[in-house]
């Protein structure tokens, strides 16, 4: 073995030890890689990280917990602690860590208004993106019958006074959330001649709807779709 070989070997050992000393150290600034669900949340959704009580230490726990800890009042303003609704929301959050109930309610309100207005205006393409195939078929048939009669619907929202989750569950990898919407709007149906067939153009109507949205939590598609509608009291 000549002198140059010895020098290169020594240099290689030195570089290896330096790299190990740097890469092997933890600074406390490391971040775990983002999974796909987290990326979906970051695309336009608000930060839904909930700070955990207690302090962070470098000492590892003696034994790993079976389930991640959750805040005591996780669904404050959405569901009472320990209720069937809270348990249903827990199921969804367990299957989809990106789920944020407050953000969902806000999005559902927007979807509710969009769907009602799209139905009134006969905008089939907009409806198709927001409804399940079964619900879309019912809406499309109603629009078609209205067009055959030569009728037009005028709808104006005054307010959505309340949007509350009344049920949540996971069935066969499908998350379902049912909401109760209470709103005020003006809805008028006019015939071919422009005469009012139904509704009052000068009077606000109190409207209560019960809508169910669903999403396949095994899919990378983060979108929810309307799968059921009924009138409420």
N, CA, C and O of each residue as an XYZ file, in Angstrom:
932
protein
N       0.865     -1.207      0.000
C       0.000      0.000      0.000
C       0.890      1.243      0.000
O       1.700      1.420      0.911
N       0.750      2.108     -1.012
C       1.630      3.264     -1.087
C       1.101      4.414     -0.241
O       0.012      4.337      0.327
N       1.883      5.469     -0.167
C       1.568      6.620      0.688
C       0.309      7.332      0.248
O      -0.429      7.842      1.091
N       0.030      7.386     -1.093
C      -1.160      8.087     -1.578
C      -2.444      7.357     -1.178
O      -3.451      7.975     -0.834
N      -2.379      6.028     -1.231
C      -3.551      5.246     -0.819
C      -3.864      5.479      0.645
O      -5.025      5.626      1.027
N      -2.835      5.512      1.453
C      -3.026      5.734      2.893
C      -3.639      7.117      3.136
O      -4.525      7.276      3.976
N      -3.159      8.101      2.398
C      -3.680      9.474      2.566
C      -5.152      9.540      2.184
O      -5.945     10.135      2.914
N      -5.539      8.943      1.059
C      -6.942      8.967      0.615
C      -7.847      8.227      1.595
O      -8.967      8.664      1.858
N      -7.362      7.104      2.137
C      -8.165      6.368      3.117
C      -8.380      7.200      4.374
O      -9.484      7.251      4.917
N      -7.332      7.841      4.821
C      -7.444      8.674      6.014
C      -8.417      9.825      5.775
O      -9.215     10.169      6.646
N      -8.338     10.424      4.567
C      -9.231     11.519      4.226
C     -10.684     11.046      4.170
O     -11.578     11.756      4.628
N     -10.929      9.861      3.618
C     -12.281      9.320      3.538
C     -12.849      9.076      4.925
O     -14.011      9.391      5.184
N     -12.039      8.516      5.823
C     -12.496      8.273      7.206
C     -12.824      9.581      7.897
O     -13.808      9.674      8.630
N     -11.992     10.604      7.662
C     -12.222     11.914      8.282
C     -13.544     12.521      7.809
O     -14.320     13.029      8.618
N     -13.802     12.467      6.494
C     -15.047     13.020      5.934
C     -16.252     12.260      6.466
O     -17.270     12.866      6.799
N     -16.146     10.933      6.550
C     -17.261     10.122      7.060
C     -17.608     10.506      8.485
O     -18.782     10.656      8.823
N     -16.584     10.665      9.329
C     -16.830     11.017     10.730
C     -17.435     12.405     10.847
O     -18.282     12.635     11.710
N     -17.012     13.346      9.986
C     -17.584     14.692     10.020
C     -19.050     14.683      9.609
O     -19.875     15.344     10.239
N     -19.376     13.945      8.565
C     -20.760     13.866      8.123
C     -21.637     13.220      9.194
O     -22.761     13.658      9.440
N     -21.113     12.186      9.819
C     -21.884     11.500     10.858
C     -22.150     12.418     12.035
O     -23.235     12.394     12.615
N     -21.150     13.235     12.393
C     -21.317     14.130     13.537
C     -22.360     15.200     13.260
O     -23.048     15.653     14.175
N     -22.480     15.613     11.980
C     -23.457     16.641     11.623
C     -24.839     16.056     11.406
O     -25.808     16.540     11.990
N     -24.955     15.020     10.575
C     -26.257     14.447     10.239
C     -26.864     13.702     11.400
O     -28.083     13.542     11.458
N     -26.061     13.250     12.312
C     -26.593     12.477     13.429
C     -27.127     13.321     14.551
O     -27.749     12.786     15.469
N     -26.912     14.624     14.521
C     -27.375     15.496     15.593
C     -28.791     15.973     15.336
O     -29.164     16.208     14.187
N     -29.587     16.121     16.389
C     -30.938     16.674     16.299
C     -30.918     18.057     16.918
O     -30.453     18.239     18.043
N     -31.417     19.015     16.188
C     -31.391     20.409     16.653
C     -32.687     20.847     17.284
O     -32.744     21.914     17.896
N     -33.751     20.037     17.149
C     -35.061     20.447     17.638
C     -35.865     21.182     16.604
O     -37.022     21.520     16.851
N     -35.277     21.445     15.429
C     -35.955     22.171     14.364
C     -36.470     21.255     13.268
O     -37.056     21.733     12.297
N     -36.263     19.928     13.401
C     -36.667     19.010     12.348
C     -38.189     18.962     12.220
O     -38.904     19.121     13.210
N     -38.680     18.743     11.008
C     -40.106     18.604     10.755
C     -40.369     17.300     10.024
O     -39.638     16.960      9.093
N     -41.391     16.566     10.423
C     -41.696     15.333      9.699
C     -42.193     15.660      8.307
O     -42.757     16.735      8.103
N     -42.005     14.770      7.337
C     -42.501     15.034      5.981
C     -44.015     15.133      5.959
O     -44.694     14.417      6.696
N     -44.554     16.013      5.122
C     -45.998     16.184      5.009
C     -46.599     15.030      4.239
O     -46.095     14.662      3.178
N     -47.688     14.443      4.768
C     -48.394     13.431      3.992
C     -49.385     14.128      3.063
O     -49.558     15.344      3.137
N     -50.042     13.350      2.178
C     -50.921     13.955      1.177
C     -52.082     14.685      1.826
O     -52.490     15.744      1.350
N     -52.630     14.125      2.924
C     -53.771     14.769      3.589
C     -53.380     16.146      4.099
O     -54.152     17.099      4.001
N     -52.166     16.243      4.649
C     -51.722     17.536      5.163
C     -51.553     18.531      4.030
O     -51.870     19.709      4.191
N     -51.055     18.074      2.879
C     -50.911     18.981      1.739
C     -52.267     19.504      1.294
O     -52.400     20.674      0.936
N     -53.278     18.634      1.317
C     -54.615     19.058      0.925
C     -55.133     20.139      1.865
O     -55.796     21.079      1.425
N     -54.832     20.008      3.173
C     -55.286     21.013      4.132
C     -54.610     22.346      3.870
O     -55.236     23.400      3.981
N     -53.326     22.298      3.520
C     -52.590     23.538      3.312
C     -53.034     24.288      2.075
O     -52.740     25.475      1.935
N     -53.745     23.612      1.161
C     -54.220     24.273     -0.055
C     -55.496     25.034      0.234
O     -56.591     24.565     -0.076
N     -55.355     26.224      0.836
C     -56.504     27.104      1.025
C     -57.242     26.904      2.319
O     -58.079     27.736      2.669
N     -56.972     25.831      3.059
C     -57.679     25.608      4.315
C     -56.930     26.313      5.430
O     -55.711     26.470      5.356
N     -57.655     26.745      6.478
C     -56.997     27.415      7.588
C     -56.182     26.425      8.398
O     -56.376     25.213      8.299
N     -55.258     26.959      9.211
C     -54.442     26.112     10.063
C     -55.342     25.446     11.102
O     -56.045     26.130     11.846
N     -55.321     24.120     11.152
C     -56.184     23.417     12.093
C     -55.378     22.678     13.140
O     -55.852     21.703     13.721
N     -54.133     23.149     13.388
C     -53.317     22.510     14.400
C     -53.784     22.979     15.766
O     -53.883     24.180     16.016
N     -54.070     22.035     16.648
C     -54.534     22.359     17.998
C     -53.390     22.159     18.965
O     -52.890     21.040     19.077
N     -52.941     23.205     19.682
C     -51.839     23.036     20.621
C     -52.229     22.093     21.738
O     -53.344     22.164     22.255
N     -51.314     21.206     22.115
C     -51.567     20.253     23.171
C     -51.101     20.821     24.506
O     -50.119     21.561     24.549
N     -51.783     20.490     25.589
C     -51.376     20.990     26.903
C     -50.053     20.370     27.331
O     -49.691     19.290     26.863
N     -49.316     21.061     28.238
C     -48.066     20.511     28.727
C     -46.880     21.083     27.979
O     -47.045     21.907     27.080
N     -45.686     20.649     28.345
C     -44.477     21.127     27.711
C     -43.811     20.011     26.946
O     -44.037     18.831     27.213
N     -42.988     20.394     25.993
C     -42.266     19.415     25.192
C     -40.890     19.211     25.787
O     -40.195     20.184     26.080
N     -40.480     17.964     25.972
C     -39.152     17.660     26.499
C     -38.456     16.722     25.546
O     -39.083     16.119     24.676
N     -37.149     16.605     25.719
C     -36.367     15.717     24.865
C     -36.437     14.270     25.330
O     -36.004     13.364     24.618
N     -36.992     14.046     26.551
C     -37.049     12.695     27.078
C     -38.172     11.915     26.407
O     -39.309     12.384     26.348
N     -37.854     10.724     25.901
C     -38.862      9.900     25.232
C     -39.792      9.301     26.265
O     -39.352      9.005     27.376
N     -41.086      9.109     25.935
C     -42.014      8.487     26.875
C     -41.602      7.056     27.154
O     -40.982      6.397     26.320
N     -41.955      6.586     28.338
C     -41.597      5.231     28.723
C     -42.267      4.198     27.846
O     -41.679      3.162     27.536
N     -43.524      4.481     27.435
C     -44.258      3.552     26.584
C     -45.126      4.349     25.646
O     -45.744      5.324     26.073
N     -45.201      3.971     24.371
C     -46.047      4.704     23.409
C     -47.509      4.530     23.730
O     -47.937      3.448     24.130
N     -48.290      5.603     23.555
C     -49.720      5.517     23.807
C     -50.404      4.830     22.640
O     -49.918      4.891     21.511
N     -51.519      4.181     22.902
C     -52.243      3.453     21.859
C     -52.851      4.401     20.859
O     -52.887      4.091     19.668
N     -53.339      5.565     21.306
C     -53.965      6.546     20.436
C     -53.403      7.919     20.742
O     -53.028      8.186     21.884
N     -53.335      8.803     19.749
C     -52.839     10.154     20.015
C     -53.774     10.903     20.942
O     -54.994     10.742     20.896
N     -53.162     11.734     21.792
C     -53.973     12.506     22.732
C     -54.813     13.527     21.982
O     -54.397     14.034     20.940
N     -55.989     13.829     22.507
C     -56.867     14.802     21.886
C     -57.284     15.840     22.915
O     -57.367     15.520     24.101
N     -57.548     17.074     22.500
C     -57.997     18.098     23.432
C     -59.291     17.684     24.121
O     -60.111     16.967     23.547
N     -59.463     18.144     25.355
C     -60.643     17.773     26.120
C     -61.909     18.269     25.443
O     -62.886     17.528     25.332
N     -61.899     19.522     24.989
C     -63.082     20.102     24.361
C     -62.810     20.288     22.875
O     -62.835     21.408     22.364
N     -62.553     19.191     22.192
C     -62.114     19.233     20.803
C     -63.131     19.875     19.874
O     -62.754     20.601     18.954
N     -64.429     19.615     20.102
C     -65.472     20.073     19.190
C     -66.288     21.216     19.791
O     -67.499     21.302     19.591
N     -65.615     22.079     20.519
C     -66.295     23.203     21.153
C     -67.039     24.031     20.116
O     -66.480     24.404     19.085
N     -68.301     24.312     20.399
C     -69.127     25.085     19.485
C     -69.749     24.264     18.382
O     -70.567     24.774     17.616
N     -69.371     22.981     18.287
C     -69.894     22.084     17.263
C     -70.713     20.956     17.874
O     -71.826     20.674     17.432
N     -70.149     20.309     18.902
C     -70.821     19.164     19.529
C     -70.463     19.117     21.006
O     -69.353     19.486     21.391
N     -71.396     18.664     21.832
C     -71.151     18.519     23.259
C     -70.193     17.361     23.510
O     -70.258     16.321     22.854
N     -69.311     17.569     24.468
C     -68.332     16.540     24.792
C     -69.023     15.237     25.208
O     -69.927     15.252     26.043
N     -68.600     14.121     24.630
C     -69.149     12.818     24.986
C     -70.436     12.467     24.278
O     -70.949     11.362     24.453
N     -70.979     13.383     23.474
C     -72.237     13.119     22.775
C     -71.998     12.179     21.596
O     -70.862     11.955     21.180
N     -73.100     11.631     21.067
C     -73.005     10.754     19.905
C     -72.417     11.514     18.713
O     -71.663     10.954     17.917
N     -72.774     12.797     18.604
C     -72.233     13.612     17.515
C     -70.725     13.764     17.657
O     -69.997     13.643     16.672
N     -70.248     14.028     18.868
C     -68.813     14.168     19.097
C     -68.083     12.868     18.769
O     -66.992     12.892     18.201
N     -68.677     11.748     19.122
C     -68.062     10.458     18.814
C     -67.989     10.232     17.302
O     -67.005      9.691     16.798
N     -69.032     10.647     16.587
C     -69.015     10.527     15.136
C     -67.935     11.390     14.512
O     -67.253     10.965     13.579
N     -67.778     12.603     15.027
C     -66.727     13.494     14.532
C     -65.339     12.929     14.846
O     -64.405     13.071     14.057
N     -65.221     12.285     16.013
C     -63.956     11.635     16.356
C     -63.613     10.547     15.346
O     -62.453     10.395     14.962
N     -64.616      9.795     14.918
C     -64.386      8.744     13.926
C     -63.845      9.328     12.624
O     -62.913      8.792     12.026
N     -64.446     10.434     12.200
C     -63.998     11.067     10.951
C     -62.581     11.597     11.099
O     -61.752     11.411     10.208
N     -62.297     12.256     12.218
C     -60.967     12.814     12.449
C     -59.917     11.716     12.564
O     -58.771     11.910     12.158
N     -60.297     10.570     13.110
C     -59.358      9.457     13.224
C     -59.000      8.911     11.845
O     -57.858      8.524     11.597
N     -59.982      8.885     10.957
C     -59.749      8.385      9.598
C     -59.119      9.439      8.701
O     -58.395      9.115      7.759
N     -59.403     10.715      9.004
C     -58.884     11.810      8.183
C     -58.327     12.894      9.105
O     -59.067     13.785      9.519
N     -57.021     12.831      9.435
C     -56.426     13.797     10.366
C     -56.542     15.244      9.902
O     -56.387     16.158     10.713
N     -56.810     15.473      8.628
C     -56.908     16.841      8.126
C     -58.269     17.470      8.389
O     -58.462     18.658      8.129
N     -59.215     16.686      8.902
C     -60.588     17.186      9.069
C     -60.648     18.292     10.109
O     -60.109     18.159     11.208
N     -61.311     19.384      9.751
C     -61.518     20.528     10.636
C     -63.004     20.866     10.608
O     -63.515     21.302      9.576
N     -63.695     20.674     11.709
C     -65.148     20.827     11.747
C     -65.586     22.260     11.460
O     -66.532     22.479     10.704
N     -64.910     23.226     12.052
C     -65.285     24.621     11.833
C     -65.119     24.996     10.364
O     -65.981     25.656      9.784
N     -64.016     24.578      9.772
C     -63.782     24.869      8.359
C     -64.816     24.149      7.493
O     -65.264     24.681      6.477
N     -65.190     22.942      7.902
C     -66.189     22.194      7.139
C     -67.534     22.930      7.147
O     -68.171     23.060      6.101
N     -67.967     23.408      8.310
C     -69.238     24.120      8.396
C     -69.214     25.370      7.523
O     -70.192     25.672      6.840
N     -68.100     26.095      7.543
C     -67.982     27.291      6.713
C     -68.085     26.934      5.230
O     -68.761     27.621      4.464
N     -67.410     25.854      4.833
C     -67.475     25.424      3.445
C     -68.854     24.920      3.065
O     -69.310     25.134      1.942
N     -69.526     24.245      4.005
C     -70.863     23.725      3.737
C     -71.862     24.860      3.511
O     -72.754     24.740      2.671
N     -71.721     25.954      4.250
C     -72.595     27.108      4.048
C     -72.434     27.673      2.642
O     -73.413     28.009      1.977
N     -71.188     27.771      2.203
C     -70.941     28.273      0.844
C     -71.526     27.327     -0.191
O     -72.133     27.759     -1.171
N     -71.336     26.016      0.038
C     -71.864     25.021     -0.903
C     -73.389     25.063     -0.934
O     -73.994     24.920     -1.996
N     -74.002     25.258      0.215
C     -75.469     25.329      0.298
C     -76.011     26.459     -0.573
O     -76.944     26.264     -1.352
N     -75.420     27.632     -0.433
C     -75.876     28.779     -1.225
C     -75.607     28.563     -2.713
O     -76.452     28.881     -3.550
N     -74.430     28.021     -3.045
C     -74.087     27.776     -4.443
C     -75.054     26.793     -5.101
O     -75.481     26.992     -6.238
N     -75.391     25.730     -4.367
C     -76.268     24.703     -4.928
C     -77.686     25.227     -5.118
O     -78.312     24.978     -6.148
N     -78.190     25.951     -4.127
C     -79.543     26.505     -4.233
C     -79.642     27.455     -5.425
O     -80.599     27.394     -6.197
N     -78.655     28.326     -5.572
C     -78.680     29.286     -6.679
C     -78.468     28.597     -8.023
O     -79.100     28.964     -9.014
N     -77.580     27.597     -8.063
C     -77.345     26.873     -9.315
C     -78.595     26.122     -9.751
O     -78.892     26.053    -10.944
N     -79.328     25.562     -8.799
C     -80.575     24.865     -9.121
C     -81.609     25.853     -9.669
O     -82.294     25.564    -10.651
N     -81.717     27.017     -9.028
C     -82.671     28.023     -9.481
C     -82.340     28.503    -10.892
O     -83.239     28.775    -11.687
N     -81.054     28.604    -11.197
C     -80.633     29.107    -12.510
C     -80.465     27.997    -13.546
O     -80.146     28.268    -14.704
N     -80.677     26.757    -13.133
C     -80.549     25.637    -14.061
C     -79.124     25.389    -14.515
O     -78.902     24.935    -15.637
N     -78.163     25.679    -13.665
C     -76.753     25.509    -14.025
C     -76.312     24.072    -13.742
O     -75.805     23.758    -12.665
N     -76.515     23.228    -14.718
C     -76.264     21.802    -14.527
C     -74.797     21.481    -14.254
O     -74.487     20.634    -13.417
N     -73.906     22.153    -14.957
C     -72.474     21.849    -14.807
C     -71.994     22.122    -13.387
O     -71.243     21.330    -12.817
N     -72.426     23.237    -12.821
C     -72.038     23.574    -11.453
C     -72.588     22.541    -10.474
O     -71.907     22.149     -9.526
N     -73.819     22.107    -10.708
C     -74.445     21.117     -9.825
C     -73.728     19.775     -9.898
O     -73.572     19.099     -8.881
N     -73.298     19.393    -11.073
C     -72.682     18.076    -11.255
C     -71.406     17.943    -10.446
O     -71.067     16.846    -10.003
N     -70.692     19.046    -10.246
C     -69.455     19.009     -9.478
C     -69.699     18.942     -7.976
O     -68.797     18.588     -7.217
N     -70.898     19.277     -7.548
C     -71.184     19.376     -6.117
C     -72.107     18.284     -5.587
O     -72.230     18.106     -4.375
N     -72.755     17.552     -6.490
C     -73.753     16.560     -6.066
C     -73.316     15.146     -6.407
O     -72.562     14.922     -7.354
N     -73.808     14.188     -5.610
C     -73.616     12.793     -5.969
C     -74.462     12.508     -7.210
O     -75.343     13.295     -7.554
N     -74.200     11.398     -7.875
C     -74.921     11.084     -9.117
C     -76.418     10.942     -8.880
O     -77.215     11.386     -9.706
N     -76.817     10.328     -7.762
C     -78.240     10.145     -7.466
C     -78.944     11.478     -7.238
O     -80.021     11.725     -7.781
N     -78.322     12.335     -6.427
C     -78.926     13.636     -6.139
C     -78.952     14.497     -7.398
O     -79.931     15.199     -7.652
N     -77.889     14.445     -8.177
C     -77.858     15.223     -9.421
C     -78.981     14.800    -10.358
O     -79.606     15.644    -11.001
N     -79.235     13.524    -10.437
C     -80.307     13.041    -11.315
C     -81.653     13.629    -10.913
O     -82.439     14.031    -11.770
N     -81.921     13.679     -9.601
C     -83.171     14.271     -9.131
C     -83.257     15.754     -9.439
O     -84.301     16.239     -9.876
N     -82.167     16.478     -9.216
C     -82.147     17.909     -9.503
C     -82.319     18.157    -11.000
O     -83.074     19.037    -11.411
N     -81.611     17.371    -11.805
C     -81.656     17.560    -13.244
C     -83.057     17.305    -13.792
O     -83.512     18.016    -14.688
N     -83.742     16.293    -13.260
C     -85.118     16.006    -13.690
C     -86.050     17.159    -13.338
O     -86.917     17.528    -14.129
N     -85.867     17.724    -12.147
C     -86.705     18.854    -11.741
C     -86.465     20.061    -12.644
O     -87.409     20.755    -13.020
N     -85.204     20.311    -12.994
C     -84.891     21.422    -13.894
C     -85.510     21.185    -15.266
O     -86.068     22.105    -15.864
N     -85.413     19.963    -15.764
C     -85.954     19.630    -17.075
C     -87.464     19.829    -17.113
O     -87.992     20.386    -18.076
N     -88.163     19.378    -16.073
C     -89.620     19.543    -16.017
C     -89.997     21.021    -15.961
O     -90.974     21.446    -16.577
N     -89.222     21.789    -15.223
C     -89.472     23.231    -15.124
C     -89.295     23.905    -16.481
O     -90.087     24.767    -16.863
N     -88.252     23.509    -17.201
C     -87.999     24.085    -18.521
C     -89.095     23.710    -19.509
O     -89.481     24.521    -20.350
N     -89.591     22.493    -19.409
C     -90.667     22.062    -20.300
C     -91.944     22.860    -20.076
O     -92.723     23.072    -21.006
N     -92.154     23.297    -18.854
C     -93.327     24.123    -18.555
C     -93.076     25.600    -18.878
O     -93.996     26.416    -18.830
N     -91.842     25.930    -19.202
C     -91.512     27.319    -19.519
C     -91.390     28.189    -18.286
O     -91.522     29.410    -18.368
N     -91.140     27.573    -17.150
C     -91.056     28.323    -15.895
C     -89.608     28.697    -15.575
O     -88.662     28.020    -15.978
N     -89.473     29.785    -14.846
C     -88.172     30.230    -14.366
C     -88.243     30.519    -12.875
O     -89.265     30.969    -12.358
N     -87.137     30.253    -12.201
C     -87.083     30.458    -10.747
C     -86.116     31.593    -10.439
O     -85.009     31.649    -10.973
N     -86.552     32.490     -9.573
C     -85.707     33.585     -9.096
C     -85.480     33.375     -7.602
O     -86.432     33.304     -6.825
N     -84.213     33.278     -7.208
C     -83.884     33.062     -5.797
C     -82.847     34.072     -5.353
O     -81.835     34.272     -6.025
N     -83.099     34.708     -4.221
C     -82.151     35.647     -3.627
C     -82.009     35.337     -2.146
O     -83.001     35.244     -1.423
N     -80.774     35.179     -1.703
C     -80.515     34.934     -0.283
C     -80.468     36.249      0.473
O     -79.852     37.219      0.032
N     -81.128     36.263      1.615
C     -80.991     37.399      2.524
C     -79.942     37.070      3.579
O     -79.117     37.912      3.933
N     -79.982     35.824      4.082
C     -79.011     35.410      5.092
C     -79.091     33.902      5.311
O     -80.116     33.269      5.058
N     -77.994     33.355      5.781
C     -77.988     31.998      6.322
C     -77.786     32.168      7.818
O     -76.667     32.386      8.282
N     -78.874     32.066      8.570
C     -78.838     32.381      9.987
C     -78.145     31.316     10.824
O     -77.569     31.619     11.869
N     -78.203     30.071     10.366
C     -77.609     29.002     11.166
C     -77.224     27.831     10.284
O     -77.944     27.472      9.352
N     -76.077     27.239     10.592
C     -75.644     26.003      9.935
C     -74.988     25.155     11.012
O     -73.903     25.489     11.489
N     -75.622     24.084     11.393
C     -75.122     23.265     12.499
C     -75.086     21.799     12.102
O     -75.970     21.312     11.398
N     -74.056     21.102     12.561
C     -73.929     19.674     12.302
C     -74.852     18.921     13.259
O     -74.807     19.140     14.470
N     -75.677     18.047     12.724
C     -76.606     17.280     13.557
C     -76.269     15.799     13.587
O     -76.776     15.068     14.437
N     -75.422     15.346     12.672
C     -75.016     13.947     12.681
C     -73.704     13.783     11.925
O     -73.444     14.488     10.950
N     -72.884     12.847     12.383
C     -71.612     12.556     11.726
C     -71.271     11.094     11.969
O     -71.448     10.581     13.073
N     -70.783     10.432     10.936
C     -70.433      9.023     11.068
C     -69.540      8.595      9.911
O     -69.395      9.299      8.912
N     -68.946      7.412     10.080
C     -68.151      6.799      9.021
C     -68.765      5.449      8.705
O     -68.927      4.602      9.584
N     -69.106      5.258      7.425
C     -69.684      3.996      6.972
C     -68.888      3.465      5.790
O     -68.819      4.104      4.740
N     -68.291      2.297      5.964
C     -67.568      1.659      4.864
C     -66.623      2.632      4.164
O     -66.667      2.791      2.944
N     -65.767      3.280      4.959
C     -64.761      4.220      4.461
C     -65.368      5.479      3.842
O     -64.686      6.212      3.126
N     -66.640      5.726      4.118
C     -67.286      6.951      3.648
C     -67.715      7.787      4.848
O     -68.513      7.346      5.675
N     -67.177      8.993      4.931
C     -67.573      9.910      5.996
C     -68.837     10.643      5.573
O     -68.929     11.136      4.448
N     -69.815     10.714      6.479
C     -71.068     11.412      6.202
C     -71.340     12.420      7.307
O     -71.249     12.107      8.494
N     -71.672     13.621      6.899
C     -72.006     14.682      7.862
C     -73.313     15.331      7.431
O     -73.469     15.759      6.288
N     -74.246     15.391      8.370
C     -75.556     16.000      8.108
C     -75.642     17.338      8.830
O     -75.313     17.440     10.012
N     -76.087     18.360      8.107
C     -76.215     19.694      8.679
C     -77.649     20.193      8.565
O     -78.400     19.795      7.674
N     -78.002     21.069      9.487
C     -79.300     21.741      9.470
C     -79.055     23.212      9.141
O     -78.392     23.926      9.893
N     -79.597     23.649      8.016
C     -79.456     25.038      7.580
C     -80.758     25.793      7.841
O     -81.844     25.316      7.512
N     -80.632     26.956      8.428
C     -81.779     27.851      8.626
C     -81.439     29.150      7.908
O     -80.454     29.809      8.241
N     -82.247     29.514      6.932
C     -81.931     30.692      6.123
C     -83.174     31.501      5.809
O     -84.304     31.065      6.028
N     -82.928     32.687      5.292
C     -83.998     33.553      4.814
C     -83.702     33.889      3.353
O     -82.604     34.325      3.010
N     -84.695     33.678      2.515
C     -84.504     33.944      1.097
C     -85.823     34.287      0.429
O     -86.902     34.059      0.977
N     -85.709     34.832     -0.745
C     -86.884     35.083     -1.583
C     -86.793     34.146     -2.780
O     -85.819     34.182     -3.532
N     -87.800     33.315     -2.953
C     -87.839     32.389     -4.076
C     -89.169     32.537     -4.797
O     -90.234     32.407     -4.193
N     -89.097     32.808     -6.083
C     -90.298     33.030     -6.888
C     -90.204     32.200     -8.162
O     -89.167     32.168     -8.825
N     -91.297     31.535     -8.488
C     -91.389     30.803     -9.751
C     -92.335     31.553    -10.672
O     -93.467     31.856    -10.296
N     -91.864     31.855    -11.891
C     -92.676     32.587    -12.854
C     -92.967     31.712    -14.074
O     -92.130     30.919    -14.505
N     -94.169     31.877    -14.616
C     -94.567     31.135    -15.801
C     -94.043     31.771    -17.070
O     -93.262     32.721    -17.027
N     -94.481     31.237    -18.204
C     -94.034     31.751    -19.503
C     -94.325     33.231    -19.676
O     -93.545     33.964    -20.284
N     -95.467     33.663    -19.131
C     -95.868     35.061    -19.297
C     -95.255     35.982    -18.246
O     -95.527     37.182    -18.241
N     -94.439     35.436    -17.363
C     -93.814     36.248    -16.323
C     -94.622     36.364    -15.060
O     -94.163     36.945    -14.077
N     -95.827     35.814    -15.071
C     -96.679     35.874    -13.877
C     -96.132     34.940    -12.796
O     -95.525     33.910    -13.090
N     -96.362     35.324    -11.545
C     -95.881     34.529    -10.413
C     -96.726     33.269    -10.277
O     -97.946     33.335    -10.121
N     -96.066     32.137    -10.339
C     -96.738     30.851    -10.159
C     -96.649     30.393     -8.707
O     -97.582     29.793     -8.174
N     -95.528     30.680     -8.084
C     -95.321     30.273     -6.694
C     -94.364     31.251     -6.032
O     -93.448     31.765     -6.674
N     -94.580     31.506     -4.746
C     -93.719     32.407     -3.999
C     -94.187     33.841     -4.033
O     -95.180     34.176     -4.679
N     -93.448     34.691     -3.320
C     -93.776     36.108     -3.232
C     -92.500     36.915     -3.423
O     -91.577     36.802     -2.615
N     -92.426     37.730     -4.479
C     -91.192     38.480     -4.747
C     -90.887     39.566     -3.729
O     -89.794     40.132     -3.734
N     -91.841     39.863     -2.859
C     -91.656     40.945     -1.888
C     -91.602     40.448     -0.446
O     -91.615     41.254      0.484
N     -91.542     39.145     -0.251
C     -91.584     38.605      1.110
C     -90.491     37.576      1.329
O     -90.310     36.645      0.544
N     -89.758     37.779      2.436
C     -88.738     36.808      2.805
C     -89.398     35.548      3.367
O     -90.372     35.621      4.116
N     -88.856     34.414      2.996
C     -89.365     33.142      3.506
C     -88.308     32.502      4.399
O     -87.122     32.491      4.069
N     -88.758     31.967      5.538
C     -87.863     31.217      6.420
C     -87.768     29.790      5.895
O     -88.782     29.107      5.751
N     -86.561     29.348      5.614
C     -86.351     28.032      5.011
C     -85.415     27.209      5.892
O     -84.362     27.692      6.309
N     -85.802     25.967      6.172
C     -84.959     25.037      6.924
C     -84.727     23.791      6.078
O     -85.677     23.151      5.628
N     -83.480     23.459      5.869
C     -83.117     22.291      5.073
C     -82.172     21.394      5.861
O     -81.339     21.878      6.627
N     -82.304     20.096      5.671
C     -81.403     19.114      6.260
C     -80.639     18.462      5.109
O     -81.224     17.738      4.303
N     -79.353     18.714      5.033
C     -78.542     18.200      3.926
C     -77.429     17.312      4.468
O     -76.865     17.574      5.530
N     -77.126     16.256      3.715
C     -76.051     15.339      4.088
C     -74.959     15.360      3.024
O     -75.227     15.192      1.834
N     -73.734     15.566      3.471
C     -72.568     15.555      2.596
C     -71.725     14.316      2.900
O     -71.710     13.830      4.031
N     -71.029     13.812      1.891
C     -70.215     12.604      2.082
C     -68.908     12.728      1.311
O     -68.799     13.456      0.325
N     -67.909     11.975      1.810
C     -66.608     11.914      1.144
C     -65.972     10.562      1.381
O     -66.029     10.027      2.488
N     -65.369     10.011      0.347
C     -64.638      8.757      0.467
C     -63.296      9.057      1.119
O     -62.420      9.648      0.487
N     -63.126      8.656      2.376
C     -61.910      9.013      3.103
C     -60.716      8.164      2.693
O     -59.591      8.436      3.114
N     -60.947      7.138      1.877
C     -59.831      6.347      1.362
C     -59.287      6.952      0.062
O     -58.269      6.502     -0.466
N     -59.977      7.969     -0.439
C     -59.571      8.619     -1.686
C     -58.722      9.847     -1.401
O     -58.858     10.467     -0.346
N     -57.847     10.203     -2.334
C     -57.039     11.404     -2.185
C     -57.820     12.657     -2.557
O     -57.338     13.770     -2.350
N     -59.016     12.488     -3.102
C     -59.869     13.623     -3.450
C     -60.453     14.204     -2.163
O     -61.196     13.509     -1.470
N     -60.139     15.468     -1.819
C     -60.609     16.048     -0.558
C     -62.032     16.599     -0.616
O     -62.543     17.083      0.394
N     -62.679     16.534     -1.776
C     -63.980     17.182     -1.948
C     -65.125     16.369     -1.354
O     -65.144     15.140     -1.423
N     -66.080     17.091     -0.770
C     -67.311     16.502     -0.259
C     -68.417     16.760     -1.278
O     -68.390     17.758     -1.998
N     -69.385     15.854     -1.330
C     -70.519     16.022     -2.243
C     -71.830     15.834     -1.498
O     -71.911     15.097     -0.516
N     -72.855     16.521     -1.992
C     -74.193     16.416     -1.407
C     -74.808     15.077     -1.811
O     -74.915     14.764     -2.996
N     -75.214     14.284     -0.799
C     -75.764     12.953     -1.078
C     -77.214     12.796     -0.619
O     -77.840     11.771     -0.893
N     -77.752     13.797      0.075
C     -79.141     13.684      0.531
C     -79.693     15.029      0.957
O     -78.977     15.845      1.539
N     -80.971     15.264      0.666
C     -81.650     16.511      1.047
C     -83.022     16.214      1.580
O     -83.679     15.268      1.145
N     -83.462     17.032      2.533
C     -84.848     16.972      3.021
C     -85.188     18.296      3.672
O     -84.303     19.032      4.108
N     -86.460     18.590      3.734
C     -86.908     19.819      4.387
C     -86.982     19.595      5.877
O     -87.371     18.517      6.326
N     -86.611     20.602      6.653
C     -86.662     20.509      8.110
C     -87.701     21.435      8.695
O     -88.323     22.235      7.997
N     -87.869     21.307      9.970
C     -88.843     22.145     10.683
C     -88.102     23.088     11.619
O     -88.729     23.883     12.318
